[in-house]
Amino acid sequence: MGVSEKKAKDWCASKGNVPYFETSAKEDYNVDAAFLCIAKTALANENEQDIYFQGIPDAVSESDQRGGGGCAC
């Protein structure tokens, strides 16, 4: 059993009026419209600085990799 339409719409409203879509991948119903809406919203809200990759170190050069690390490979 799925979620009732009212419960889904109430949840969307409580999260700042998130768009509500009834979809069915099986029936190929409204999936593209829902995806496009989400993608457009994400792009519109994208920050100039990508916060998801903060703290990831720069690539290690090959010469640094051969320098006696603890890896047995």
C-alpha atoms as one frame of an Amber mdcrd trajectory, in Angstrom:
protein
   0.000   0.000   0.000   1.277   3.445  -0.862   1.065   6.779   0.860  -2.255
   8.582   0.622  -2.425  11.649  -1.594  -3.458  13.822   1.357  -0.558  12.627
   3.497   1.907  13.233   0.651   0.531  16.715  -0.066   0.576  17.591   3.641
   4.216  16.477   3.865   5.119  18.560   0.797   3.390  21.593   2.298   5.232
  21.115   5.606   8.581  21.110   3.779   8.097  24.518   2.186   5.620  23.663
  -0.559   7.733  21.032  -2.275   6.059  20.201  -5.606   3.832  17.126  -5.486
   3.751  14.669  -8.373   1.884  11.421  -8.757   4.206   9.198 -10.765   4.492
   5.652 -12.036   7.678   4.262 -13.502   5.772   1.113 -14.429   3.202   3.090
 -16.429   5.736   5.735 -17.528   3.491   8.394 -16.030   4.794  11.818 -14.977
   8.323  10.581 -14.190  10.012  12.958 -16.654   8.032  15.956 -15.401   8.925
  15.195 -11.776  12.608  14.731 -12.618  12.780  17.941 -14.658  11.123  19.922
 -11.867  13.571  18.572  -9.291  16.570  19.180 -11.556  15.516  22.760 -12.347
  14.914  23.485  -8.666  18.302  22.043  -7.712  20.100  24.077 -10.368  18.278
  27.247  -9.338  19.373  26.708  -5.727  22.948  25.681  -6.504  25.622  27.656
  -4.690  28.597  28.960  -6.605  30.905  27.047  -4.294  30.240  23.325  -4.332
  29.887  22.380  -0.662  29.838  18.648  -1.365  33.499  18.508  -2.283  34.939
  20.630   0.500  37.596  18.824   2.454  38.538  16.365  -0.286  42.311  16.515
  -0.685  44.014  17.195  -3.986  45.225  14.198  -5.972  48.452  12.606  -4.792
  51.236  12.526  -7.386  52.766   9.186  -8.412  56.086  10.064  -6.776  54.293
  10.661  -3.453  52.440   7.347  -3.744  55.671   5.311  -3.989  57.142   6.834
  -0.850  56.872   3.942   1.604  53.239   4.127   2.605  51.591   1.519   4.765
  49.743  -0.173   1.896  50.933  -3.649   0.858  49.859  -3.186  -2.752
